[in-house]
Amino acid sequence: MILSVSPLLMLVLLALRGWLMLPLLIVLGFTTLSTNPVLMALVQEYSRDHPATANGLFMASNFAGQALIIFLVGAAADRWGLRATFQACALIGLMGVPFVLLLPKQVTPVAHG
């Protein structure tokens, strides 16, 4: 659910003007940051045999991916403007929602011993 809330809040933020933007920006920040622990838990849950290795790979790819995305968003903002770039980012974020439905509903636990 939070995966769809953040992009929608970003679109609402882009439609607002004035002081109303600040409280919504704060809420948007919390919703955006709240997805990382959930994703980390999913990685550990789905990596049955080597959760620590999977966690390390997730954190490394997340760090590198964020650095690349910040660069790309900056380049897009320079070319098309911040508003258009943020709208595109929100729409791209919404495009990820259907992929959540592809995750298995239940993970079979594996005993480590």
DSSP file (Angstrom, degrees, kcal/mol; ACC not computed):
  #  RESIDUE AA STRUCTURE BP1 BP2  ACC     N-H-->O    O-->H-N    N-H-->O    O-->H-N    TCO  KAPPA ALPHA  PHI   PSI    X-CA   Y-CA   Z-CA
    1    1 A M    >>        0   0    0      0, 0.0     4,-1.5     0, 0.0     3,-1.2   0.000 360.0 360.0 360.0 -44.3    0.0    0.0    0.0
    2    2 A I  H 3>  +     0   0    0      1,-0.3     4,-1.9     2,-0.2    33,-0.1   0.794 360.0  66.8 -64.9 -26.2    2.7    2.5    0.9
    3    3 A L  H 34 S+     0   0    0      1,-0.2    -1,-0.3     2,-0.2    93,-0.1   0.822 108.8  37.3 -62.9 -30.6    4.3    1.8   -2.5
    4    4 A S  H <> S+     0   0    0     -3,-1.2     4,-1.4     2,-0.1    -1,-0.2   0.708 110.3  62.0 -91.8 -22.2    1.3    3.5   -4.1
    5    5 A V  H  X S+     0   0    0     -4,-1.5     4,-2.9     2,-0.2     5,-0.2   0.923  98.0  55.2 -70.9 -44.2    0.8    6.2   -1.5
    6    6 A S  H  X S+     0   0    0     -4,-1.9     4,-2.0     1,-0.2    -1,-0.2   0.931 109.6  44.3 -58.7 -50.1    4.2    7.9   -2.0
    7    7 A P  H  > S+     0   0    0      0, 0.0     4,-2.0     0, 0.0    -1,-0.2   0.893 114.4  50.8 -63.0 -36.3    3.8    8.5   -5.7
    8    8 A L  H  X S+     0   0    0     -4,-1.4     4,-2.2     1,-0.2    -2,-0.2   0.913 109.3  50.2 -66.1 -40.6    0.2    9.7   -5.2
    9    9 A L  H  X S+     0   0    0     -4,-2.9     4,-2.7     1,-0.2    -1,-0.2   0.863 107.7  54.7 -63.8 -34.7    1.3   12.1   -2.5
   10   10 A M  H  X S+     0   0    0     -4,-2.0     4,-2.0    -5,-0.2    -1,-0.2   0.908 107.9  48.8 -65.0 -40.3    4.0   13.4   -4.8
   11   11 A L  H  X S+     0   0    0     -4,-2.0     4,-0.9     2,-0.2    -2,-0.2   0.895 112.0  48.9 -65.7 -38.9    1.4   14.2   -7.5
   12   12 A V  H >X S+     0   0    0     -4,-2.2     4,-1.0     1,-0.2     3,-0.8   0.918 108.8  54.0 -64.5 -42.6   -0.8   15.9   -4.8
   13   13 A L  H >< S+     0   0    0     -4,-2.7     3,-0.7     1,-0.3    -2,-0.2   0.895 105.4  53.2 -58.0 -40.9    2.3   17.9   -3.7
   14   14 A L  H 3< S+     0   0    0     -4,-2.0    -1,-0.3     1,-0.2    -2,-0.2   0.738 107.7  52.0 -68.1 -21.6    2.9   19.1   -7.3
   15   15 A A  H << S+     0   0    0     -4,-0.9    -1,-0.2    -3,-0.8    -2,-0.2   0.656  98.1  84.5 -86.8 -17.2   -0.7   20.3   -7.5
   16   16 A L    <<  -     0   0    0     -4,-1.0     2,-0.3    -3,-0.7    -3,-0.0  -0.415  57.4-164.6 -86.3 160.9   -0.5   22.4   -4.2
   17   17 A R    >   +     0   0    0     -2,-0.1     3,-0.7     0, 0.0     2,-0.1  -0.971  47.7   4.6-136.9 153.9    0.8   25.9   -3.8
   18   18 A G  G >  S-     0   0    0     -2,-0.3     3,-1.6     1,-0.2     4,-0.3  -0.343 116.1 -14.8  80.5-153.6    1.8   27.9   -0.7
   19   19 A W  G >  S+     0   0    0      1,-0.3     3,-0.9     2,-0.2    -1,-0.2   0.688 120.2  73.9 -67.1 -21.3    2.1   26.8    2.9
   20   20 A L  G <> S+     0   0    0     -3,-0.7     4,-1.3     1,-0.2    -1,-0.3   0.724  85.5  68.3 -65.3 -19.2    0.1   23.5    2.3
   21   21 A M  H <> S+     0   0    0     -3,-1.6     4,-2.5     1,-0.2    -1,-0.2   0.870  90.5  61.4 -67.7 -35.1    3.1   22.1    0.6
   22   22 A L  H <> S+     0   0    0     -3,-0.9     4,-2.0    -4,-0.3    -1,-0.2   0.944 105.1  42.6 -63.3 -52.1    5.2   21.9    3.8
   23   23 A P  H  > S+     0   0    0      0, 0.0     4,-2.1     0, 0.0    -1,-0.2   0.907 117.0  49.0 -62.1 -37.5    3.1   19.5    5.8
   24   24 A L  H  X S+     0   0    0     -4,-1.3     4,-2.7     1,-0.2    -2,-0.2   0.875 108.1  54.2 -68.2 -35.3    2.5   17.3    2.8
   25   25 A L  H  X S+     0   0    0     -4,-2.5     4,-2.1     2,-0.2    -1,-0.2   0.881 107.8  50.5 -64.1 -37.9    6.2   17.3    2.0
   26   26 A I  H  X S+     0   0    0     -4,-2.0     4,-2.0     2,-0.2    -2,-0.2   0.936 112.4  45.8 -64.6 -46.4    6.9   16.1    5.6
   27   27 A V  H  X S+     0   0    0     -4,-2.1     4,-2.5     1,-0.2     5,-0.2   0.901 111.3  53.3 -62.8 -40.9    4.3   13.3    5.2
   28   28 A L  H  X S+     0   0    0     -4,-2.7     4,-2.3     1,-0.2    -1,-0.2   0.893 106.7  52.6 -61.8 -40.0    5.8   12.4    1.8
   29   29 A G  H  X S+     0   0    0     -4,-2.1     4,-2.3     1,-0.2    -1,-0.2   0.914 110.0  47.9 -61.9 -43.0    9.2   12.2    3.4
   30   30 A F  H  X S+     0   0    0     -4,-2.0     4,-1.5     1,-0.2    -2,-0.2   0.913 113.1  47.4 -65.5 -41.7    8.0    9.8    6.0
   31   31 A T  H  < S+     0   0    0     -4,-2.5     4,-0.4     1,-0.2    -1,-0.2   0.876 112.7  49.4 -68.7 -35.2    6.2    7.6    3.5
   32   32 A T  H >< S+     0   0    0     -4,-2.3     3,-0.8    -5,-0.2     4,-0.3   0.913 114.1  44.4 -68.8 -41.9    9.2    7.5    1.2
   33   33 A L  H >< S+     0   0    0     -4,-2.3     3,-0.7     1,-0.2    -1,-0.2   0.736 101.9  68.7 -74.1 -21.6   11.6    6.5    3.9
   34   34 A S  T 3X S+     0   0    0     -4,-1.5     4,-0.7     1,-0.2    -1,-0.2   0.641  86.8  67.2 -75.5 -12.9    9.3    3.9    5.4
   35   35 A T  H <> S+     0   0    0     -3,-0.8     4,-2.5    -4,-0.4    -1,-0.2   0.798  84.9  70.7 -78.1 -26.9    9.6    1.5    2.5
   36   36 A N  H <> S+     0   0    0     -3,-0.7     4,-2.4    -4,-0.3     5,-0.2   0.915  97.4  46.9 -61.5 -47.3   13.2    0.7    3.0
   37   37 A P  H  > S+     0   0    0      0, 0.0     4,-2.2     0, 0.0    -1,-0.2   0.878 113.0  51.5 -62.0 -34.3   12.8   -1.4    6.2
   38   38 A V  H  X S+     0   0    0     -4,-0.7     4,-2.2     2,-0.2    -2,-0.2   0.926 110.4  47.7 -66.6 -43.9    9.9   -3.3    4.6
   39   39 A L  H  X S+     0   0    0     -4,-2.5     4,-2.4     1,-0.2    -1,-0.2   0.894 110.5  52.3 -63.6 -39.3   12.0   -4.1    1.5
   40   40 A M  H  X S+     0   0    0     -4,-2.4     4,-2.2     1,-0.2    -1,-0.2   0.900 109.1  49.7 -63.7 -40.3   14.9   -5.2    3.7
   41   41 A A  H  X S+     0   0    0     -4,-2.2     4,-2.3     2,-0.2    -1,-0.2   0.895 110.1  51.1 -64.8 -39.6   12.6   -7.6    5.6
   42   42 A L  H  X S+     0   0    0     -4,-2.2     4,-2.6     2,-0.2    -2,-0.2   0.913 108.4  51.7 -63.1 -42.2   11.3   -8.9    2.3
   43   43 A V  H  X S+     0   0    0     -4,-2.4     4,-1.2     1,-0.2    -2,-0.2   0.928 112.7  45.0 -60.7 -44.9   14.9   -9.6    1.1
   44   44 A Q  H  < S+     0   0    0     -4,-2.2    -1,-0.2     1,-0.2    -2,-0.2   0.867 113.6  50.2 -68.3 -35.1   15.7  -11.5    4.3
   45   45 A E  H  < S+     0   0    0     -4,-2.3    -2,-0.2     1,-0.2    -1,-0.2   0.887 114.9  42.3 -70.2 -38.4   12.4  -13.4    4.1
   46   46 A Y  H  < S+     0   0    0     -4,-2.6     2,-1.1     1,-0.2    -1,-0.2   0.599 100.1  73.2 -87.5 -10.8   12.9  -14.5    0.5
   47   47 A S     <  +     0   0    0     -4,-1.2    -1,-0.2    -5,-0.2     7,-0.1  -0.686  64.5 173.4-101.3  79.8   16.6  -15.3    0.8
   48   48 A R        +     0   0    0     -2,-1.1    -1,-0.2     1,-0.2    62,-0.1   0.861  68.4  34.1 -59.8 -47.1   16.2  -18.5    2.7
   49   49 A D  S    S+     0   0    0      1,-0.2    -1,-0.2    -3,-0.2    -2,-0.1   0.790 129.7  24.7 -87.3 -27.8   19.7  -19.9    2.9
   50   50 A H     >  +     0   0    0      1,-0.1     4,-2.3     2,-0.1    -1,-0.2  -0.525  61.8 157.7-138.2  67.6   21.8  -16.7    3.1
   51   51 A P  H  > S+     0   0    0      0, 0.0     4,-2.3     0, 0.0     5,-0.1   0.845  77.3  53.0 -65.2 -33.3   19.9  -13.8    4.5
   52   52 A A  H  > S+     0   0    0      2,-0.2     4,-2.3     1,-0.2     5,-0.1   0.912 111.1  46.3 -68.6 -40.9   23.0  -11.9    5.6
   53   53 A T  H  > S+     0   0    0      2,-0.2     4,-2.5     1,-0.2     5,-0.2   0.922 113.7  48.8 -65.1 -43.9   24.5  -12.0    2.2
   54   54 A A  H  X S+     0   0    0     -4,-2.3     4,-2.6     1,-0.2    -2,-0.2   0.893 110.1  51.9 -63.0 -39.1   21.2  -11.0    0.6
   55   55 A N  H  X S+     0   0    0     -4,-2.3     4,-2.7     2,-0.2    -1,-0.2   0.916 110.1  48.7 -63.1 -43.7   20.9   -8.1    3.0
   56   56 A G  H  X S+     0   0    0     -4,-2.3     4,-2.4     2,-0.2    -2,-0.2   0.905 112.4  48.0 -62.6 -42.5   24.4   -6.9    2.1
   57   57 A L  H  X S+     0   0    0     -4,-2.5     4,-2.7     2,-0.2     5,-0.3   0.902 111.9  50.6 -64.7 -40.4   23.7   -7.2   -1.6
   58   58 A F  H  X S+     0   0    0     -4,-2.6     4,-2.5    -5,-0.2    -2,-0.2   0.941 112.2  46.1 -61.4 -47.3   20.4   -5.3   -1.1
   59   59 A M  H  X S+     0   0    0     -4,-2.7     4,-2.3     2,-0.2    -2,-0.2   0.900 114.5  47.5 -65.5 -40.1   22.1   -2.5    0.9
   60   60 A A  H  X S+     0   0    0     -4,-2.4     4,-2.5     2,-0.2     5,-0.2   0.932 115.4  43.9 -66.4 -45.7   24.9   -2.2   -1.6
   61   61 A S  H  X S+     0   0    0     -4,-2.7     4,-2.7     2,-0.2    -2,-0.2   0.861 113.0  53.2 -68.4 -33.8   22.7   -2.1   -4.7
   62   62 A N  H  X S+     0   0    0     -4,-2.5     4,-2.5    -5,-0.3    -2,-0.2   0.924 111.0  46.2 -64.3 -44.9   20.3    0.3   -2.9
   63   63 A F  H  X S+     0   0    0     -4,-2.3     4,-1.9     2,-0.2    -2,-0.2   0.940 117.2  42.7 -63.1 -48.5   23.1    2.7   -2.1
   64   64 A A  H  X S+     0   0    0     -4,-2.5     4,-2.1     1,-0.2    -2,-0.2   0.895 114.3  51.8 -66.0 -40.2   24.5    2.5   -5.7
   65   65 A G  H  X S+     0   0    0     -4,-2.7     4,-2.7    -5,-0.2    -2,-0.2   0.903 108.5  50.2 -64.1 -41.6   21.1    2.7   -7.2
   66   66 A Q  H  X S+     0   0    0     -4,-2.5     4,-2.5     2,-0.2    -1,-0.2   0.901 109.5  51.6 -64.2 -39.9   20.1    5.8   -5.2
   67   67 A A  H  X S+     0   0    0     -4,-1.9     4,-1.6     2,-0.2    -1,-0.2   0.919 113.2  44.7 -62.3 -42.8   23.3    7.5   -6.2
   68   68 A L  H  X S+     0   0    0     -4,-2.1     4,-2.5     2,-0.2    -2,-0.2   0.913 112.9  50.5 -66.6 -43.3   22.6    6.8   -9.9
   69   69 A I  H  X S+     0   0    0     -4,-2.7     4,-3.1     1,-0.2     5,-0.2   0.890 107.3  53.6 -64.7 -39.7   19.0    7.8   -9.6
   70   70 A I  H  X S+     0   0    0     -4,-2.5     4,-2.2     1,-0.2    -1,-0.2   0.916 110.4  48.1 -60.8 -42.0   19.9   11.1   -8.0
   71   71 A F  H  X S+     0   0    0     -4,-1.6     4,-2.3    -5,-0.2    -2,-0.2   0.930 113.8  46.5 -62.0 -46.1   22.2   11.9  -10.9
   72   72 A L  H  X S+     0   0    0     -4,-2.5     4,-2.6     2,-0.2    -2,-0.2   0.890 111.8  50.3 -66.6 -39.6   19.6   11.0  -13.4
   73   73 A V  H  X S+     0   0    0     -4,-3.1     4,-2.6     2,-0.2    -1,-0.2   0.909 111.1  50.1 -64.6 -41.1   16.8   13.0  -11.7
   74   74 A G  H  X S+     0   0    0     -4,-2.2     4,-2.1    -5,-0.2    -2,-0.2   0.917 111.7  47.3 -62.0 -43.6   19.2   16.0  -11.6
   75   75 A A  H  X S+     0   0    0     -4,-2.3     4,-1.6     2,-0.2    -2,-0.2   0.904 113.5  48.2 -65.1 -40.9   20.0   15.6  -15.3
   76   76 A A  H  X>S+     0   0    0     -4,-2.6     4,-3.5     1,-0.2     5,-0.6   0.894 110.3  52.0 -66.0 -39.0   16.3   15.3  -16.1
   77   77 A A  H  X5S+     0   0    0     -4,-2.6     4,-1.5     1,-0.2    -2,-0.2   0.883 108.7  50.9 -65.4 -37.4   15.4   18.3  -14.0
   78   78 A D  H  <5S+     0   0    0     -4,-2.1    -1,-0.2    -5,-0.2    -2,-0.2   0.865 118.9  37.8 -65.0 -34.7   18.0   20.4  -15.8
   79   79 A R  H  <5S+     0   0    0     -4,-1.6    -2,-0.2    -5,-0.2    -3,-0.2   0.916 136.1  13.5 -84.3 -44.9   16.6   19.3  -19.2
   80   80 A W  H  <5S-     0   0    0     -4,-3.5     4,-0.4     1,-0.2    -3,-0.2   0.510 108.7-102.8-114.0  -7.6   12.8   19.3  -18.5
   81   81 A G     X< -     0   0    0     -4,-1.5     4,-1.9    -5,-0.6    -1,-0.2  -0.049  32.2 -85.4  98.7 155.8   12.4   21.1  -15.2
   82   82 A L  H  > S+     0   0    0      2,-0.2     4,-3.1     1,-0.2     5,-0.3   0.908 121.9  53.3 -65.3 -43.8   11.7   19.9  -11.7
   83   83 A R  H  > S+     0   0    0      1,-0.2     4,-2.3     2,-0.2    -1,-0.2   0.940 112.4  43.3 -60.6 -49.0    7.9   19.7  -12.0
   84   84 A A  H  > S+     0   0    0     -4,-0.4     4,-2.3     2,-0.2    -1,-0.2   0.887 115.1  50.6 -64.0 -38.6    8.0   17.5  -15.1
   85   85 A T  H  X S+     0   0    0     -4,-1.9     4,-2.5     2,-0.2    -2,-0.2   0.927 110.9  47.5 -66.1 -44.6   10.7   15.4  -13.6
   86   86 A F  H  X S+     0   0    0     -4,-3.1     4,-2.3     2,-0.2    -2,-0.2   0.875 111.1  52.0 -65.5 -36.6    8.9   14.8  -10.3
   87   87 A Q  H  X S+     0   0    0     -4,-2.3     4,-2.3    -5,-0.3    -1,-0.2   0.931 110.9  47.6 -62.6 -44.4    5.7   14.0  -12.2
   88   88 A A  H  X S+     0   0    0     -4,-2.3     4,-2.6     1,-0.2    -2,-0.2   0.908 110.9  51.4 -63.2 -41.4    7.6   11.4  -14.3
   89   89 A C  H  X S+     0   0    0     -4,-2.5     4,-2.3     1,-0.2    -1,-0.2   0.902 109.9  49.9 -62.4 -40.5    9.1   10.0  -11.1
   90   90 A A  H  X S+     0   0    0     -4,-2.3     4,-2.0     2,-0.2    -1,-0.2   0.917 112.1  47.0 -64.1 -42.9    5.7    9.6   -9.5
   91   91 A L  H  X S+     0   0    0     -4,-2.3     4,-1.5     2,-0.2    -2,-0.2   0.887 111.4  50.7 -67.8 -38.2    4.3    7.9  -12.5
   92   92 A I  H  X S+     0   0    0     -4,-2.6     4,-0.7     1,-0.2    -1,-0.2   0.897 108.7  53.4 -64.2 -39.3    7.3    5.5  -12.7
   93   93 A G  H >< S+     0   0    0     -4,-2.3     3,-1.0     1,-0.2     4,-0.4   0.895 107.1  50.7 -61.1 -40.4    6.8    4.8   -9.0
   94   94 A L  H >< S+     0   0    0     -4,-2.0     3,-1.1     1,-0.2    -1,-0.2   0.809 100.1  64.7 -67.3 -28.7    3.2    3.9   -9.7
   95   95 A M  H 3< S+     0   0    0     -4,-1.5     4,-0.3     1,-0.2    -1,-0.2   0.730  95.4  60.0 -66.9 -20.3    4.3    1.5  -12.4
   96   96 A G  T XX S+     0   0    0     -3,-1.0     3,-0.8    -4,-0.7     4,-0.7   0.663  83.1  82.9 -79.6 -16.4    6.1   -0.6   -9.8
   97   97 A V  H X> S+     0   0    0     -3,-1.1     3,-1.5    -4,-0.4     4,-0.7   0.899  84.4  55.2 -59.6 -45.0    2.9   -1.4   -7.9
   98   98 A P  H >4 S+     0   0    0      0, 0.0     3,-0.7     0, 0.0     4,-0.4   0.802  98.5  64.4 -60.6 -25.5    1.7   -4.3  -10.1
   99   99 A F  H X4 S+     0   0    0     -3,-0.8     3,-1.0    -4,-0.3     4,-0.4   0.763  90.2  65.4 -70.0 -22.8    5.0   -6.1   -9.6
  100  100 A V  H X< S+     0   0    0     -3,-1.5     3,-1.4    -4,-0.7    -1,-0.2   0.854  93.7  61.1 -64.0 -33.6    4.2   -6.4   -5.9
  101  101 A L  T << S+     0   0    0     -3,-0.7    -1,-0.2    -4,-0.7    -2,-0.2   0.696  94.2  64.0 -67.2 -17.8    1.3   -8.6   -6.9
  102  102 A L  T <  S+     0   0    0     -3,-1.0    -1,-0.3    -4,-0.4    -2,-0.2   0.623  79.3 103.8 -81.2 -12.9    3.8  -11.0   -8.4
  103  103 A L  S <  S-     0   0    0     -3,-1.4    -3,-0.0    -4,-0.4     0, 0.0  -0.420  86.9 -99.1 -67.1 142.6    5.5  -11.8   -5.1
  104  104 A P        -     0   0    0      0, 0.0    -1,-0.1     0, 0.0     3,-0.1  -0.336  25.3-133.3 -60.5 144.6    4.5  -15.1   -3.5
  105  105 A K  S    S+     0   0    0      1,-0.2     2,-0.4    -3,-0.1    -2,-0.1   0.832  86.9  21.4 -69.9 -32.6    1.8  -14.8   -0.9
  106  106 A Q        -     0   0    0      2,-0.0     2,-0.5     0, 0.0    -1,-0.2  -0.999  68.4-145.0-141.9 139.3    3.6  -17.0    1.6
  107  107 A V        -     0   0    0     -2,-0.4   -61,-0.0    -3,-0.1   -62,-0.0  -0.884  21.6-128.5-104.5 131.8    7.2  -18.0    2.0
  108  108 A T        -     0   0    0     -2,-0.5     2,-0.1     1,-0.1   -60,-0.1  -0.687  30.0-124.5 -78.8 120.5    8.0  -21.5    3.3
  109  109 A P        -     0   0    0      0, 0.0     2,-0.5     0, 0.0    -1,-0.1  -0.367  18.4-148.9 -67.8 144.8   10.4  -21.2    6.3
  110  110 A V        -     0   0    0    -62,-0.1     2,-0.4    -2,-0.1     0, 0.0  -0.962  16.1-125.3-114.8 128.9   13.7  -23.1    6.1
  111  111 A A        -     0   0    0     -2,-0.5     2,-0.5     2,-0.0   -63,-0.0  -0.580  21.1-153.6 -75.3 128.5   15.3  -24.3    9.3
  112  112 A H              0   0    0     -2,-0.4   -63,-0.0     1,-0.1    -1,-0.0  -0.866 360.0 360.0-101.2 135.3   18.8  -23.1    9.8
  113  113 A G              0   0    0     -2,-0.5    -1,-0.1     0, 0.0    -2,-0.0   0.461 360.0 360.0-148.8 360.0   21.0  -25.3   11.8
